[in-house]
């Protein structure tokens, strides 16, 4: 294989990685990084007073239960008591980590503020996930569906908030917030939210009481409703998934693009007796969790005013007059802290989405977390993790750099031979193969060891990009947030210099044009990192520096003095 073919293969390999990266982004429900296509534009939602989300499948639930048409929507009267029975108001509840706002219309959770996670646009305020305003609609709702569409208490029913404390006091570990509906269709619904100190999961008990004179067979629905807009401030240089997800034991984690719901192209589990439904975005998520054993119908669909819903409907046993039924559910609204999610429900940690490299990413995060337990600084933990990976891959890298060193050693012979036989391509090919054979050089020997490591370092990329622990985490001096770009672009400049230095240390292709082309990819890649989170840039710099040090050491040991092969731009 001659040098031109080798160089062409390197170029093809580089561009193939770019194309694979883009297709990987698309595969994981994300926007392409390098070749973005026209994205769907979703209009901003109307004001909360003008729109109220509502959605339940129009199909009949499994098991032959009475037909379900829809939960009452905007302005619907079903299940709404007379105006003097209750009044619509907001109830604010505070814990040590959450500020929550509940609406007495349905007893729904309509706003959540995380006091320990600052808003990136205004760091004096906590991060807002759930919200019902002119800028954002993202709420958690629940209610009842009656047989044959009969009226029962829904998320549109005005409820009464039971008096009680609204803030956790010193020494108090939990707080109850209770909402009671009026009698609607012979049924009364009581919702009790229990929040705990330091927790982002909320226990939600639904007490269904038959106050009528005939038996009823209600169905409980739980849903998350969100507009289809991306989170504010999301980078245009890398993309993360935003949208609904469903988890069941049968099909595991299934995420769905808003665009697929819009086009009615949803291919997800529709019935289960376990799992959860969730809304996911970068760093944060919400999820309704129902205990295993409850049969449920799962749904994803678009509702009015560019809103999308994911939820579940659980048929309940018939309630005789005067009887009651309690259903324990759990609502998670919080950051994607992997260990916390694992403890809450099977598969819930998958909302922290590593894509198809999860099998590699999870142990990498585990190791990063263990290192942080000793170092207590996420930046230095990243450096330590990359160092450990380089040690683990030392012999693979040694083989690659040794192959490159041999290529450098024979390069003068190759250049002389090419000049001498430039008009005799066949003889040039044979002479080149002879030199490679005599010198025991494999032109592709440097490629395979590096390719083996690529999935590991891409998995580490996603660990650092997805981990909420990097958010607002300082490193040193001017780096106060590893999830944000370097404010002074110092790290990206260092990254660009180390990338170019690493390229200069590699054997130069004999063809001057090919040599120039080999510089364009790392240069473009480096410029792109000016807009990446500082934690990702730090990881790449560490990898570059360690690679350069190893390459320099191996070249020196093999008697091939390191030299810089700079392109001649003439």
C-alpha positions as CSV (number, residue, x, y, z in Angstrom):
1,X,0.0,0.0,0.0
2,X,1.6,3.2,-1.1
3,X,1.7,6.5,0.9
4,X,-1.0,8.2,-1.1
5,X,-3.4,5.3,-0.4
6,X,-2.5,5.4,3.3
7,X,-3.2,9.2,3.4
8,X,-6.4,8.9,1.5
9,X,-7.5,6.2,3.9
10,X,-6.7,8.5,6.8
11,X,-8.8,11.3,5.2
12,X,-11.7,8.9,4.5
13,X,-11.4,7.6,8.1
14,X,-11.6,11.1,9.5
15,X,-14.6,12.1,7.4
16,X,-16.3,8.8,8.1
17,X,-16.0,9.5,11.8
18,X,-17.7,12.8,11.2
19,X,-20.5,11.2,9.2
20,X,-20.9,8.4,11.8
21,X,-21.0,11.0,14.6
22,X,-23.8,12.8,12.8
23,X,-25.8,9.6,12.2
24,X,-25.2,8.6,15.8
25,X,-26.7,11.9,16.9
26,X,-29.8,11.3,14.6
27,X,-30.0,7.6,15.9
28,X,-30.2,8.9,19.5
29,X,-33.0,11.3,18.6
30,X,-30.8,14.3,18.5
31,X,-29.9,17.0,16.0
32,X,-26.9,16.3,13.8
33,X,-23.8,18.1,15.1
34,X,-22.0,18.8,11.8
35,X,-24.7,18.6,9.1
36,X,-27.9,19.9,10.7
37,X,-31.1,19.5,8.8
38,X,-34.0,21.9,8.9
39,X,-35.6,21.4,12.2
40,X,-39.2,21.6,13.1
41,X,-40.3,24.9,14.5
42,X,-42.7,24.7,17.4
43,X,-44.6,27.8,18.2
44,X,-44.4,29.2,21.7
45,X,-47.3,28.1,23.9
46,X,-50.1,30.5,24.7
47,X,-50.5,32.0,28.1
48,X,-51.5,29.6,30.9
49,X,-54.8,31.3,31.2
50,X,-55.5,30.7,27.5
51,X,-54.5,27.1,27.3
52,X,-54.7,24.1,29.6
53,X,-53.1,20.8,28.5
54,X,-55.2,17.7,28.3
55,X,-54.7,14.3,26.6
56,X,-55.7,10.7,26.9
57,X,-55.9,8.2,24.1
58,X,-59.2,8.0,22.3
59,X,-58.9,4.2,22.0
60,X,-60.6,1.8,24.4
61,X,-58.2,0.7,27.2
62,X,-57.2,-2.9,27.2
63,X,-59.4,-5.4,28.9
64,X,-62.7,-4.2,27.4
65,X,-63.2,-1.3,29.8
66,X,-65.6,1.5,28.8
67,X,-64.5,3.7,26.0
68,X,-62.3,6.7,26.8
69,X,-62.6,9.8,24.6
70,X,-60.6,12.5,26.3
71,X,-59.9,14.3,29.5
72,X,-61.7,17.6,29.5
73,X,-59.6,20.3,27.7
74,X,-59.6,24.0,27.5
75,X,-62.9,25.4,28.7
76,X,-64.5,22.0,29.1
77,X,-67.1,21.9,31.8
78,X,-67.1,18.2,32.6
79,X,-66.1,17.6,36.2
80,X,-66.0,21.3,37.1
81,X,-68.0,22.3,40.1
82,X,-70.0,25.5,40.5
83,X,-68.0,28.6,40.9
84,X,-68.8,29.0,44.6
85,X,-67.5,25.5,45.5
86,X,-63.8,26.4,45.1
87,X,-61.6,29.0,43.5
88,X,-58.6,28.7,41.3
89,X,-55.4,29.7,43.1
90,X,-51.7,28.8,43.3
91,X,-50.2,27.1,46.4
92,X,-46.5,27.5,46.9
93,X,-44.6,24.8,48.9
94,X,-40.9,25.0,49.9
95,X,-38.4,22.3,50.9
96,X,-34.6,22.6,51.2
97,X,-34.1,21.7,47.5
98,X,-37.5,22.5,45.9
99,X,-39.9,25.4,45.5
100,X,-43.1,23.9,44.1
101,X,-46.3,25.6,42.9
102,X,-49.6,23.7,42.8
103,X,-52.8,24.8,41.1
104,X,-56.1,24.1,42.8
105,X,-57.5,23.4,39.3
106,X,-56.9,19.6,39.4
107,X,-54.4,19.8,42.2
108,X,-51.7,19.8,39.5
109,X,-48.0,20.6,39.9
110,X,-47.4,23.5,37.6
111,X,-44.0,24.9,38.6
112,X,-40.8,23.6,40.1
113,X,-37.7,25.5,41.1
114,X,-34.4,23.7,42.0
115,X,-32.7,25.9,44.7
116,X,-29.4,24.0,44.4
117,X,-29.1,24.4,40.7
118,X,-28.7,28.0,39.4
119,X,-30.4,29.2,36.3
120,X,-27.6,29.6,33.7
121,X,-29.1,32.9,32.4
122,X,-29.7,34.4,35.8
123,X,-27.5,32.6,38.5
124,X,-29.3,34.5,41.3
125,X,-32.4,32.3,40.7
126,X,-32.9,28.6,40.9
127,X,-33.4,26.5,37.8
128,X,-37.1,26.2,36.7
129,X,-38.1,22.9,35.2
130,X,-41.9,22.6,35.4
131,X,-43.7,25.9,34.5
132,X,-47.0,27.2,33.2
133,X,-46.4,30.7,31.7
134,X,-46.3,32.5,28.4
135,X,-42.8,31.3,27.8
136,X,-43.2,27.6,28.8
137,X,-45.9,25.0,29.5
138,X,-44.6,21.9,31.3
139,X,-46.9,20.4,34.0
140,X,-47.7,17.2,35.8
141,X,-51.4,16.2,36.0
142,X,-53.5,13.3,37.1
143,X,-57.2,12.5,37.4
144,X,-60.0,10.0,36.8
145,X,-61.8,8.8,33.7
146,X,-65.3,7.4,34.1
147,X,-66.9,4.5,32.1
148,X,-68.3,5.6,28.7
149,X,-66.8,9.0,29.2
150,X,-68.9,9.8,32.2
151,X,-67.7,12.8,34.3
152,X,-65.4,12.2,37.2
153,X,-62.8,14.5,38.9
154,X,-60.0,15.4,36.4
155,X,-57.1,17.8,36.2
156,X,-59.7,20.4,35.2
157,X,-61.8,20.0,38.4
158,X,-61.4,22.9,40.9
159,X,-60.3,21.4,44.2
160,X,-59.9,22.7,47.7
161,X,-56.5,22.8,49.3
162,X,-56.6,21.4,52.9
163,X,-55.0,23.9,55.3
164,X,-51.5,22.9,56.6
165,X,-47.9,24.0,56.7
166,X,-46.3,25.0,53.4
167,X,-42.6,24.9,54.2
168,X,-40.3,22.4,55.8
169,X,-39.2,23.6,59.2
170,X,-35.9,22.9,60.9
171,X,-36.0,19.3,62.2
172,X,-39.0,18.4,60.0
173,X,-38.3,15.7,57.4
174,X,-41.5,15.6,55.4
175,X,-44.6,17.7,54.5
176,X,-48.1,16.8,53.2
177,X,-50.1,18.9,50.7
178,X,-53.6,17.7,50.2
179,X,-56.3,18.6,47.6
180,X,-59.9,17.5,47.8
181,X,-62.3,17.5,44.9
182,X,-66.0,18.0,45.2
183,X,-68.4,15.2,44.4
184,X,-68.3,14.7,40.6
185,X,-70.4,11.9,39.1
186,X,-70.7,10.2,42.5
187,X,-67.0,10.1,43.1
188,X,-64.6,12.2,45.2
189,X,-60.9,12.4,44.6
190,X,-58.3,13.3,47.2
191,X,-54.7,13.9,46.2
192,X,-52.0,13.9,48.8
193,X,-48.5,15.0,47.9
194,X,-45.7,14.1,50.4
195,X,-42.4,15.9,49.9
196,X,-39.3,15.0,51.8
197,X,-36.2,16.8,52.9
198,X,-33.4,16.6,50.3
199,X,-35.6,14.6,47.9
200,X,-36.8,15.3,44.3
201,X,-39.3,12.4,44.3
202,X,-42.8,13.2,45.6
203,X,-45.1,10.5,46.9
204,X,-48.6,11.1,45.4
205,X,-51.5,9.2,46.9
206,X,-54.8,9.2,45.0
207,X,-57.8,8.3,47.3
208,X,-60.9,7.6,45.2
209,X,-64.1,7.5,47.2
210,X,-67.5,6.4,45.8
211,X,-70.0,8.9,47.3
212,X,-72.8,7.7,45.1
213,X,-75.5,5.1,45.2
214,X,-74.2,2.8,42.4
215,X,-70.9,1.0,41.8
216,X,-68.3,2.8,39.6
217,X,-65.3,1.6,37.7
218,X,-62.9,4.5,37.4
219,X,-59.5,4.7,35.7
220,X,-56.6,6.7,37.0
221,X,-54.5,8.7,34.5
222,X,-51.1,10.2,35.1
223,X,-49.6,12.5,32.5
224,X,-46.8,15.0,31.8
225,X,-47.6,17.7,29.3
226,X,-44.9,19.9,27.7
227,X,-44.5,22.2,24.8
228,X,-42.1,21.1,22.0
229,X,-39.5,23.8,22.4
230,X,-35.9,23.0,23.2
231,X,-34.7,24.2,26.7
232,X,-33.6,27.9,26.7
233,X,-29.9,28.4,26.2
234,X,-29.2,25.0,24.6
235,X,-25.9,25.1,22.5
236,X,-26.2,25.0,18.8
237,X,-22.8,23.2,18.6
238,X,-23.9,20.0,20.3
239,X,-27.4,18.5,20.8
240,X,-29.1,16.6,23.5
241,X,-32.4,14.8,23.5
242,X,-35.6,16.7,24.6
243,X,-38.9,14.8,24.6
244,X,-41.0,12.1,26.2
245,X,-39.8,8.6,27.1
246,X,-41.4,5.3,28.2
247,X,-39.8,2.5,30.1
248,X,-41.1,-1.1,30.5
249,X,-39.5,-4.4,31.3
250,X,-40.4,-5.7,27.9
251,X,-39.0,-3.0,25.7
252,X,-36.8,-1.1,28.1
253,X,-36.1,2.6,27.5
254,X,-37.9,4.1,24.5
255,X,-37.6,7.8,23.8
256,X,-39.8,9.6,21.2
257,X,-39.2,12.7,19.2
258,X,-41.9,15.4,19.3
259,X,-41.7,15.4,15.5
260,X,-42.6,11.7,15.5
261,X,-45.7,12.4,17.7
262,X,-46.6,15.2,15.3
263,X,-46.4,12.9,12.3
264,X,-48.2,10.0,14.2
265,X,-45.1,7.8,13.7
266,X,-44.8,6.7,17.3
267,X,-43.6,3.1,17.7
268,X,-43.5,2.5,21.5
269,X,-45.0,0.1,24.0
270,X,-48.7,0.7,24.5
271,X,-49.5,-1.6,27.4
272,X,-47.5,-2.8,30.4
273,X,-47.8,-3.7,34.1
274,X,-44.6,-2.0,35.1
275,X,-42.3,0.9,34.3
276,X,-42.7,4.7,34.1
277,X,-43.4,7.6,31.7
278,X,-41.1,10.6,31.6
279,X,-40.2,13.9,30.0
280,X,-36.5,14.3,29.4
281,X,-34.1,17.2,28.7
282,X,-30.5,18.0,29.2
283,X,-29.5,17.4,32.9
284,X,-33.2,17.2,34.2
285,X,-36.3,15.0,33.9
286,X,-39.7,14.4,35.3
287,X,-41.4,11.0,35.6
288,X,-44.6,9.4,36.8
289,X,-43.9,6.0,38.5
290,X,-46.7,3.5,39.2
291,X,-46.0,0.4,41.2
292,X,-45.4,-2.9,39.4
293,X,-48.4,-5.1,39.0
294,X,-50.8,-2.3,37.9
295,X,-51.9,-2.9,34.4
296,X,-51.7,0.3,32.4
297,X,-52.2,1.7,28.9
298,X,-49.4,4.0,27.8
299,X,-49.9,6.9,25.5
300,X,-48.0,9.6,23.6
301,X,-49.8,12.3,21.6
302,X,-50.1,15.9,20.6
303,X,-52.7,18.1,22.3
304,X,-53.8,21.6,21.6
305,X,-51.6,24.6,21.2
306,X,-48.4,22.8,20.3
307,X,-48.3,20.7,23.5
308,X,-47.3,17.1,23.8
309,X,-48.4,14.5,26.4
310,X,-47.0,11.3,27.7
311,X,-48.8,9.3,30.3
312,X,-50.5,6.1,31.5
313,X,-54.1,5.0,32.3
314,X,-54.6,2.4,35.0
315,X,-58.0,0.7,35.2
316,X,-59.1,0.2,38.8
317,X,-61.4,-2.3,40.4
318,X,-65.1,-1.5,40.7
319,X,-66.0,0.5,43.8
320,X,-69.2,-0.2,45.6
321,X,-71.2,2.7,47.1
322,X,-69.3,4.0,50.1
323,X,-66.2,2.2,49.2
324,X,-62.8,3.8,48.6
325,X,-59.5,2.9,46.9
326,X,-56.0,4.3,47.5
327,X,-53.4,4.3,44.7
328,X,-49.8,5.1,45.6
329,X,-47.8,6.8,42.8
330,X,-44.6,8.7,42.7
331,X,-43.7,11.8,40.8
332,X,-40.0,12.6,40.2
333,X,-39.1,16.2,39.2
334,X,-35.4,16.8,39.4
335,X,-31.8,16.5,38.2
336,X,-30.5,13.4,36.5
337,X,-28.3,12.2,39.4
338,X,-27.6,8.7,38.4
339,X,-27.3,7.1,41.8
340,X,-30.5,8.8,43.0
341,X,-32.4,7.7,39.9
342,X,-31.2,4.0,40.3
343,X,-32.6,3.9,43.8
344,X,-36.1,5.3,42.8
345,X,-37.2,2.8,40.1
346,X,-35.8,0.2,37.8
347,X,-34.5,1.8,34.6
348,X,-35.1,5.4,35.8
349,X,-31.4,6.2,35.5
350,X,-31.7,5.7,31.7
351,X,-33.3,9.2,31.4
352,X,-29.6,10.2,31.7
353,X,-29.1,9.2,28.1
354,X,-25.7,7.8,26.9
355,X,-27.2,6.4,23.7
356,X,-25.9,3.1,22.4
357,X,-22.7,3.3,24.3
358,X,-24.4,3.0,27.7
359,X,-22.6,-0.3,28.3
360,X,-19.3,1.6,28.3
361,X,-20.5,4.9,29.7
362,X,-22.0,3.6,32.9
363,X,-18.8,2.0,34.2
364,X,-16.9,5.2,33.2
365,X,-19.3,7.3,35.2
366,X,-19.0,4.9,38.1
367,X,-15.2,5.3,38.1
368,X,-15.4,9.1,37.7
369,X,-17.8,9.3,40.7
370,X,-15.4,7.1,42.7
371,X,-12.5,9.4,41.8
372,X,-14.5,12.4,42.8
373,X,-15.2,10.8,46.2
374,X,-11.4,11.0,46.8
375,X,-10.5,14.2,45.0
376,X,-13.6,16.3,45.6
377,X,-13.1,18.3,42.5
378,X,-14.8,17.3,39.2
379,X,-12.2,18.9,37.0
380,X,-9.3,17.0,38.6
381,X,-11.4,13.9,38.6
382,X,-11.7,14.2,34.8
383,X,-7.9,14.5,34.6
384,X,-7.4,11.5,36.8
385,X,-9.9,9.4,34.8
386,X,-8.3,10.2,31.5
387,X,-4.9,9.3,33.0
388,X,-6.2,5.9,34.2
389,X,-7.7,5.2,30.7
390,X,-4.3,6.1,29.1
391,X,-2.6,3.7,31.5
392,X,-5.1,1.0,30.6
393,X,-4.6,1.5,26.9
394,X,-0.8,2.0,27.2
395,X,0.2,-1.1,25.3
396,X,-2.3,-0.4,22.5
397,X,-1.0,3.1,22.1
398,X,2.6,1.9,22.3
399,X,2.0,-0.3,19.3
400,X,0.3,2.5,17.4
401,X,3.1,5.0,18.1
402,X,5.8,2.4,17.5
403,X,4.3,1.8,14.0
404,X,4.3,5.6,13.4
405,X,7.9,5.8,14.5
406,X,8.9,3.1,12.0
407,X,7.0,5.0,9.3
408,X,9.0,8.1,10.2
409,X,12.3,6.2,10.1
410,X,11.7,4.8,6.6
411,X,10.1,8.0,5.3
412,X,13.4,9.4,3.8
413,X,13.8,6.2,1.8
414,X,10.2,6.4,0.6
415,X,10.6,10.0,-0.5
416,X,13.9,9.3,-2.3
417,X,12.3,6.3,-4.1
418,X,9.2,8.2,-5.1
419,X,11.3,11.0,-6.6
420,X,13.4,8.5,-8.5
421,X,10.5,6.5,-9.8
422,X,7.9,9.2,-10.1
423,X,7.4,8.3,-13.8
424,X,7.1,4.6,-13.2
425,X,4.1,4.0,-10.9
426,X,4.2,0.2,-11.1
427,X,7.9,0.0,-10.2
428,X,7.2,2.6,-7.4
429,X,4.5,0.4,-6.0
430,X,6.7,-2.7,-5.9
431,X,9.7,-0.7,-4.5
432,X,7.5,0.7,-1.8
433,X,6.2,-2.7,-0.8
434,X,9.8,-4.0,-0.7
435,X,10.9,-1.3,1.6
436,X,8.0,-1.9,3.9
437,X,8.8,-5.6,3.9
438,X,12.5,-5.2,4.6
439,X,11.9,-2.7,7.3
440,X,9.0,-4.7,8.8
441,X,6.7,-1.7,8.6
442,X,2.9,-2.0,8.5
443,X,1.4,1.2,7.1
444,X,-1.9,0.6,8.8
445,X,-0.3,-0.5,12.1
446,X,-1.1,2.8,13.8
447,X,-4.8,2.7,12.9
448,X,-6.2,-0.3,14.6
449,X,-5.0,0.3,18.2
450,X,-6.4,3.8,18.0
451,X,-9.8,2.7,16.5
452,X,-10.2,0.2,19.4
453,X,-10.1,3.1,21.9
454,X,-12.5,5.4,20.0
455,X,-15.8,4.0,21.5
456,X,-14.4,4.3,25.0
457,X,-13.5,8.0,24.6
458,X,-16.8,8.8,22.8
459,X,-18.6,7.1,25.8
460,X,-16.5,9.3,28.1
461,X,-17.6,12.4,26.0
462,X,-21.2,11.5,26.7
463,X,-20.6,10.9,30.4
464,X,-19.2,14.4,30.7
465,X,-21.8,16.0,28.5
466,X,-24.8,14.3,30.3
467,X,-23.7,14.5,34.0
468,X,-25.5,17.2,35.9
469,X,-22.7,17.1,38.4
470,X,-20.7,19.2,36.0
471,X,-23.3,21.9,36.1
472,X,-22.0,24.8,38.2
473,X,-19.0,22.7,39.2
474,X,-15.8,24.8,39.5
475,X,-12.3,23.5,38.5
476,X,-9.5,26.1,39.0
477,X,-9.1,29.9,38.8
478,X,-11.4,31.2,36.0
479,X,-13.3,27.9,35.4
480,X,-16.4,28.2,37.7
481,X,-18.7,25.9,35.7
482,X,-17.5,22.8,33.9
483,X,-20.8,22.6,31.9
484,X,-20.3,26.1,30.4
485,X,-17.7,27.2,27.8
486,X,-14.5,28.7,29.0
487,X,-15.3,32.4,29.3
488,X,-11.8,33.5,28.2
489,X,-11.3,30.7,25.6
490,X,-8.0,29.7,27.3
491,X,-8.8,26.0,27.3
492,X,-10.0,25.8,23.7
493,X,-6.7,27.6,22.6
494,X,-4.6,25.1,24.5
495,X,-6.7,22.3,23.1
496,X,-6.2,23.6,19.5
497,X,-2.4,23.9,20.1
498,X,-2.1,20.4,21.5
499,X,-4.1,19.0,18.7
500,X,-2.0,20.7,16.1
501,X,1.2,19.5,17.9
502,X,0.0,16.0,17.9
503,X,-0.7,16.2,14.1
504,X,2.8,17.6,13.6
505,X,4.3,14.6,15.4
506,X,2.6,12.1,13.0
507,X,4.4,11.0,9.9
508,X,3.8,13.4,7.0
509,X,2.2,12.0,3.8
510,X,4.6,12.3,0.9
511,X,2.1,14.2,-1.3
512,X,2.1,17.9,-0.2
513,X,-1.6,18.3,-1.0
514,X,-2.5,15.3,1.1
515,X,-0.3,16.6,3.9
516,X,-2.3,19.9,3.9
517,X,-5.6,18.0,3.9
518,X,-4.5,16.1,7.0
519,X,-4.3,19.4,8.9
520,X,-7.8,20.6,8.1
521,X,-9.8,18.0,10.2
522,X,-8.0,18.6,13.6
523,X,-8.1,22.4,12.9
524,X,-11.9,22.4,12.3
525,X,-12.4,20.1,15.2
526,X,-10.4,22.4,17.5
527,X,-12.3,25.5,16.4
528,X,-15.6,23.8,17.2
529,X,-14.4,23.1,20.8
530,X,-14.4,26.9,21.5
531,X,-18.1,26.5,22.1
532,X,-18.1,23.2,24.0
533,X,-18.4,22.9,27.8
534,X,-15.1,23.4,29.7
535,X,-15.2,19.9,31.2
536,X,-15.2,18.3,27.7
537,X,-12.4,20.5,26.5
538,X,-10.4,19.7,29.7
539,X,-10.9,16.0,29.0
540,X,-9.6,16.4,25.4
541,X,-6.6,18.5,26.4
542,X,-5.6,15.9,29.0
543,X,-5.9,13.1,26.4
544,X,-3.8,15.1,23.9
545,X,-1.0,15.9,26.4
546,X,-0.7,12.3,27.6
547,X,-0.7,11.1,24.0
548,X,2.0,13.5,23.0
549,X,4.1,12.5,26.0
550,X,3.8,8.8,25.2
551,X,4.4,9.3,21.5
552,X,7.5,11.4,22.2
553,X,8.9,8.8,24.7
554,X,8.4,5.9,22.3
555,X,9.9,7.8,19.3
556,X,13.0,8.6,21.5
557,X,13.3,5.0,22.7
558,X,13.2,3.7,19.1
559,X,15.9,6.1,18.0
560,X,13.6,8.2,15.9
561,X,14.0,11.8,17.2
562,X,10.7,13.5,17.4
563,X,10.3,16.1,14.7
564,X,7.5,18.4,13.6
565,X,6.2,17.7,10.2
566,X,4.6,21.1,9.4
567,X,2.7,21.6,6.1
568,X,4.1,23.9,3.5
569,X,1.3,26.3,2.5
570,X,2.7,27.6,-0.8
